[in-house]
C-alpha cells in the first residue's frame, strides 16, 4: 500500500472517530470521552486561527480539515521515517 493511501486511510479513520465523539459530546453527554480534547487537538488549534463569529458548519469543517491535515502529515512522516530505518 502506498504511503499516501495509508496516511489517507488513517486520517479519515481519525476524522470519523472525532465526528462520532464530537456528536456524543455535543448532544448532551459531555465528559464521557476525556480523550476528546487530546484527539481533537489539531482541529482545535486550527480553529484558533479564525474568528469566533464563524457559523457552526464552517467551524466544524475547519476543525475536521485541521484534523485530517495534521493526522495525515503525522502518519505520512512516521511511515517515511520507518521505511528509511528499515
Rosetta blueprint (number, residue, H / E / L):
1 X L
2 X L
3 X H
4 X H
5 X H
6 X H
7 X H
8 X H
9 X H
10 X H
11 X H
12 X H
13 X H
14 X H
15 X H
16 X H
17 X H
18 X H
19 X H
20 X H
21 X H
22 X H
23 X H
24 X H
25 X H
26 X H
27 X L
28 X L
29 X L
30 X L
31 X L
32 X L
33 X L
34 X L
35 X L
36 X H
37 X H
38 X H
39 X H
40 X L
41 X H
42 X H
43 X H
44 X H
45 X H
46 X H
47 X H
48 X L
49 X L
50 X L
51 X L
52 X L
53 X L
54 X L
55 X L
56 X H
57 X H
58 X H
59 X H
60 X H
61 X H
62 X H
63 X H
64 X H
65 X H
66 X H
67 X H
68 X H
69 X H
70 X H
71 X H
72 X H
73 X H
74 X H
75 X H
76 X H
77 X H
78 X H
79 X H
80 X H
81 X H
82 X H
83 X H
84 X H
85 X H
86 X L
